Amino acid sequence: MLAAYADGSWGKYHGAYVPRWEAELAAYHAVPHALTCASGTIAVEIALRALNLPENAEVLLAAYDFAGNFRAIQAAGLRPVLVDLAPDSWRIDTAQIEAAITPETHGILVSHLHGDLAEMPKIMEIAERNQLQVVEDACQSPGAMIGDRKAGTWGDVATLSFGGSKLLTAGRGGAVITSRADIQQRAKIFCERGNHAFPLSELQAAVLSPQLAKLDAWNQRRTAAVARLRDATRNSAFWISPAPCEGNAAYYKVGWFLADPATRAATSARLREASIAVDAGFRGFARRPSTWCRKVGALPQARRAAEATVTLHHPVLLASEAELTRTIDVIAALAGA
């Protein structure tokens, strides 16, 4: 950052740090293309537009997801179709995807949330068979592995976030990564308004670059810490751990379900009073009006997730041994585990 300030790159439209960061992102994910932008939120819209889907085409997504993803589908002139979650998870239920497909369906938006990983091999097999294109939202899971490939390299295009709370952070920022040259070109064209309309700054790129070399080691430490948290709540009737996922997750948020959703506000308040950074999950989309989207079934798992999810923010996973132990003890004691 100091070098980018000293050499004047901080004030340039086109300096050395953004293209270097894009090249590093592409190399890390073993894909040929990476395009940076202002946020993970706008990255999803850019990715959707770059697919060149027909106007008003349907795009499937989980009925529990980040609110910006629903809005990005609408902003791109497309129609959201809500599919339920797999039981005890925050991932789209692959068993329900094909039943949701109609002749109007042309895409799927898939997110990896709360330390859970979507079943990308199965999703891509379904997508290929039905000629659908896939946006993979890896904003919460940089560096996670699904099989022998990183999260974000399974879909036709993927998105990353560098927001102020993310595992790779510059306060704000995002990126689109893809193996397809046509998607990269359409993404660049959409962003071009005389200059990049949604840019990452040179200073942000300079801040991000050194973090990438540490990401895998940080993820290993976070995973070990989560294993201890899961062990401490494994026998609890209060905290319900998610069903295991295939792969090695990255933990931006550590999620649980509360057995009694009515206790969520009080539980979160008590943990925050103990300086433990927990919060509710997303509100989900099950209550969105049918004029905005098509719903596939009653969406019971998504409704449960919206009411019962509690998430722990990631910084404690890299904290000192004493602080991590204190967090584990407080969470376990609250649940009577």
C-alpha positions in Angstrom: 0.0 0.0 0.0 2.8 2.4 0.9 4.5 1.6 -2.4 1.3 2.3 -4.4 1.0 5.6 -2.5 4.6 6.5 -3.1 4.7 5.8 -6.8 1.5 7.7 -7.5 -0.5 4.6 -8.5 -3.1 5.4 -5.9 -4.5 8.2 -8.1 -4.4 6.5 -11.5 -7.1 5.1 -13.6 -4.7 2.5 -15.0 -1.8 1.5 -12.8 0.2 -1.7 -12.2 -1.6 -3.1 -9.1 -5.1 -3.9 -10.4 -3.8 -6.0 -13.4 -1.3 -7.7 -11.2 -4.0 -8.6 -8.7 -6.2 -9.9 -11.5 -3.4 -12.1 -12.8 -2.7 -13.4 -9.3 -6.4 -14.2 -8.8 -6.6 -16.0 -12.1 -3.4 -18.0 -11.4 -4.6 -19.0 -7.9 -7.9 -20.3 -9.2 -6.2 -21.9 -12.3 -8.5 -20.0 -14.7 -7.5 -17.7 -17.5 -9.7 -14.7 -16.7 -10.3 -12.4 -13.7 -12.0 -9.0 -13.8 -12.1 -6.9 -10.6 -14.9 -4.6 -9.7 -16.3 -2.5 -6.8 -18.1 -5.2 -4.8 -19.1 -8.9 -4.7 -22.7 -7.6 -5.0 -22.1 -5.9 -8.4 -19.9 -8.9 -9.4 -23.0 -11.1 -9.3 -24.9 -8.8 -11.6 -21.9 -8.5 -14.0 -21.6 -12.3 -14.1 -25.3 -12.8 -14.8 -25.3 -10.2 -17.6 -22.1 -11.8 -19.1 -24.0 -15.0 -19.6 -26.1 -13.3 -22.2 -29.4 -15.0 -21.2 -32.7 -14.2 -22.9 -34.6 -11.3 -21.4 -36.9 -12.4 -18.6 -35.3 -15.9 -18.5 -35.6 -17.8 -15.3 -32.6 -18.2 -13.0 -32.8 -20.8 -10.1 -31.4 -20.0 -6.7 -31.7 -21.2 -3.2 -34.7 -19.6 -1.3 -32.2 -18.8 1.4 -29.3 -16.7 0.2 -27.8 -13.2 0.3 -30.4 -10.6 -0.6 -28.2 -9.0 -3.2 -28.3 -12.2 -5.3 -32.1 -12.0 -5.7 -31.9 -8.4 -6.6 -29.0 -9.0 -9.1 -31.2 -11.4 -11.0 -33.9 -8.9 -11.2 -31.5 -6.1 -12.1 -30.2 -8.2 -15.0 -33.7 -8.4 -16.5 -34.2 -12.0 -15.3 -36.7 -13.8 -13.1 -35.7 -15.6 -9.8 -37.0 -19.1 -9.2 -36.7 -20.2 -5.6 -35.6 -23.8 -4.8 -35.4 -25.2 -1.2 -32.3 -26.0 0.7 -31.1 -29.6 1.4 -32.0 -30.6 4.9 -29.8 -29.3 7.7 -27.8 -27.2 5.3 -27.5 -23.8 3.6 -27.0 -25.3 0.1 -29.5 -25.6 -2.7 -31.1 -29.0 -2.8 -29.9 -30.8 -5.9 -32.7 -33.3 -5.6 -35.2 -30.5 -6.4 -33.3 -28.7 -9.2 -34.6 -30.6 -12.1 -38.2 -30.5 -11.0 -37.8 -26.7 -10.9 -36.7 -26.4 -14.6 -39.1 -25.2 -17.2 -38.5 -24.2 -20.9 -38.0 -20.6 -19.5 -35.1 -21.7 -17.2 -31.7 -20.8 -18.5 -29.4 -20.4 -15.4 -28.6 -21.3 -11.9 -27.0 -19.1 -9.2 -25.3 -21.2 -6.6 -23.9 -19.9 -3.3 -21.5 -21.4 -0.7 -22.7 -20.1 2.7 -21.8 -20.2 6.4 -19.0 -22.8 5.8 -21.3 -25.0 3.7 -20.4 -26.0 0.2 -22.8 -26.6 -2.7 -22.7 -29.9 -4.5 -21.0 -28.5 -7.6 -20.3 -31.7 -9.5 -23.9 -32.7 -9.3 -25.1 -29.2 -10.1 -22.9 -29.0 -13.2 -24.0 -32.4 -14.4 -27.7 -31.2 -14.1 -26.8 -27.9 -15.8 -25.1 -29.5 -18.7 -27.9 -32.0 -19.3 -30.4 -29.2 -19.3 -28.3 -26.6 -21.1 -28.2 -24.2 -18.2 -25.4 -21.8 -17.3 -24.2 -21.5 -13.8 -23.0 -18.5 -11.7 -21.0 -19.8 -8.7 -21.0 -17.3 -5.8 -17.8 -17.9 -3.8 -17.9 -14.6 -2.0 -17.9 -16.4 1.4 -15.5 -19.2 0.5 -12.3 -18.1 -1.1 -9.8 -21.0 -1.1 -12.4 -23.7 -0.3 -11.9 -26.9 -2.1 -14.6 -29.1 -3.8 -13.0 -32.2 -5.0 -9.6 -31.3 -6.5 -10.8 -27.8 -7.6 -11.3 -24.5 -5.8 -14.7 -23.1 -5.1 -15.4 -20.7 -7.9 -13.9 -22.8 -10.7 -16.9 -25.2 -11.2 -19.5 -22.8 -12.7 -19.4 -21.0 -16.0 -18.5 -17.9 -14.1 -17.9 -17.1 -10.4 -17.8 -14.2 -8.1 -15.6 -13.1 -5.2 -15.9 -10.4 -2.6 -13.3 -8.3 -0.9 -15.7 -6.4 1.5 -14.6 -5.2 4.9 -15.5 -8.4 6.7 -14.4 -11.0 4.1 -11.5 -13.5 4.2 -9.7 -11.4 1.6 -10.5 -7.8 2.3 -9.8 -4.3 1.1 -12.8 -2.7 2.7 -14.8 -3.0 -0.5 -14.3 -4.7 -3.9 -15.0 -7.9 -5.8 -14.1 -9.9 -8.8 -15.5 -12.1 -11.6 -13.5 -15.2 -12.6 -14.1 -17.5 -15.5 -12.5 -19.9 -17.9 -14.7 -18.6 -20.8 -13.3 -15.8 -23.0 -16.8 -14.9 -24.2 -18.0 -14.3 -20.6 -14.9 -12.3 -19.8 -15.4 -10.1 -22.9 -19.1 -9.4 -22.2 -18.3 -8.6 -18.6 -15.8 -6.0 -19.6 -18.1 -4.5 -22.2 -20.9 -4.2 -19.6 -18.5 -2.4 -17.2 -17.1 -0.1 -19.8 -18.7 3.4 -19.7 -15.8 5.4 -21.1 -13.9 3.8 -18.2 -14.6 1.0 -15.8 -17.8 2.0 -14.1 -17.4 -0.3 -11.1 -13.7 -0.3 -10.5 -11.4 -1.7 -7.8 -8.8 1.0 -6.9 -5.1 0.6 -7.2 -4.7 0.9 -3.4 -7.3 -1.8 -2.8 -5.4 -4.1 -5.2 -2.2 -3.3 -3.5 -3.7 -4.2 -0.1 -5.2 -7.5 -1.3 -2.2 -8.9 -3.1 -0.1 -9.9 0.0 -3.1 -11.6 1.6 -3.5 -14.2 -1.1 -0.2 -15.9 -0.2 -1.5 -16.4 3.3 -5.0 -17.5 2.5 -4.5 -21.3 2.4 -2.6 -21.3 5.8 -5.3 -19.1 7.3 -8.0 -21.4 6.0 -6.3 -24.4 7.6 -6.2 -22.6 11.0 -9.9 -21.6 10.7 -10.9 -25.1 9.8 -9.1 -26.5 12.9 -10.8 -24.0 15.1 -14.2 -24.8 13.6 -13.6 -28.5 14.3 -13.2 -27.6 18.0 -16.3 -25.5 18.0 -18.3 -28.4 16.4 -17.0 -30.9 18.9 -18.0 -28.6 21.8 -21.6 -28.4 20.5 -21.9 -31.9 19.0 -24.0 -33.4 21.8 -26.1 -30.3 22.4 -29.9 -30.2 21.9 -29.6 -26.5 21.7 -27.1 -26.0 18.8 -27.7 -28.1 15.7 -24.7 -28.4 13.5 -25.2 -28.6 9.7 -25.1 -31.8 7.7 -21.5 -32.4 6.5 -20.6 -31.2 3.0 -18.2 -32.6 0.5 -15.0 -30.7 0.3 -12.8 -28.5 2.5 -14.8 -25.4 3.4 -13.6 -21.8 4.1 -15.2 -20.2 7.1 -16.2 -16.6 6.7 -19.2 -17.4 8.9 -19.6 -20.5 11.1 -23.3 -21.5 11.0 -25.5 -23.4 13.4 -29.3 -23.9 13.6 -31.0 -23.3 16.9 -33.3 -26.0 18.0 -35.8 -23.4 19.1 -35.8 -20.4 16.7 -37.7 -18.3 19.3 -34.5 -18.2 21.4 -32.3 -16.6 18.6 -32.6 -13.0 19.6 -31.9 -13.7 23.3 -29.1 -16.1 22.4 -27.4 -13.7 20.1 -27.7 -10.9 22.7 -26.2 -12.9 25.4 -23.2 -14.0 23.3 -22.6 -10.4 22.1 -22.6 -9.3 25.7 -19.8 -11.7 26.2 -18.0 -10.0 23.2 -18.6 -12.9 20.9 -19.4 -11.8 17.4 -22.6 -13.7 16.4 -25.6 -12.7 14.4 -28.7 -14.0 12.7 -28.4 -15.5 9.2 -30.1 -14.1 6.1 -33.9 -13.4 6.0 -34.3 -15.6 2.9 -36.8 -15.2 0.1 -39.7 -17.5 1.0 -41.9 -14.6 1.9 -41.2 -12.6 -1.3 -44.4 -12.0 -3.3 -45.1 -14.4 -6.2 -45.2 -11.4 -8.5 -41.4 -11.1 -8.0 -40.4 -14.8 -8.4 -41.6 -18.3 -8.9 -41.5 -20.6 -5.9 -41.0 -24.3 -6.1 -43.0 -25.9 -3.3 -43.4 -24.6 0.3 -39.7 -24.1 0.9 -39.7 -25.5 4.5 -35.9 -25.8 4.8 -35.3 -22.3 3.6 -38.0 -21.0 6.0 -36.3 -22.8 8.9 -32.9 -21.4 7.9 -34.3 -17.9 7.9 -35.7 -18.3 11.4 -33.1 -20.5 13.1 -29.6 -19.7 11.7 -27.0 -18.2 13.9 -23.5 -17.3 12.6 -20.2 -16.7 14.2 -17.9 -14.2 12.5 -14.5 -15.5 11.5 -11.9 -13.3 13.2 -12.0 -15.4 16.4 -11.0 -18.4 14.4 -7.5 -16.8 14.0 -7.4 -15.3 17.5 -5.1 -16.4 20.3 -5.5 -19.8 21.9 -6.9 -18.1 25.0 -9.6 -16.2 23.2 -10.6 -19.1 21.0 -10.9 -21.3 24.1 -13.0 -18.7 25.9 -15.4 -18.5 22.9 -15.8 -22.3 22.8 -16.4 -22.4 26.5 -19.1 -19.7 26.4 -20.9 -21.2 23.4 -20.9 -24.7 25.0 -22.0 -23.4 28.4 -24.9 -21.5 26.9 -26.1 -24.6 25.3 -25.5 -26.9 28.2 -23.3 -29.1 26.1 
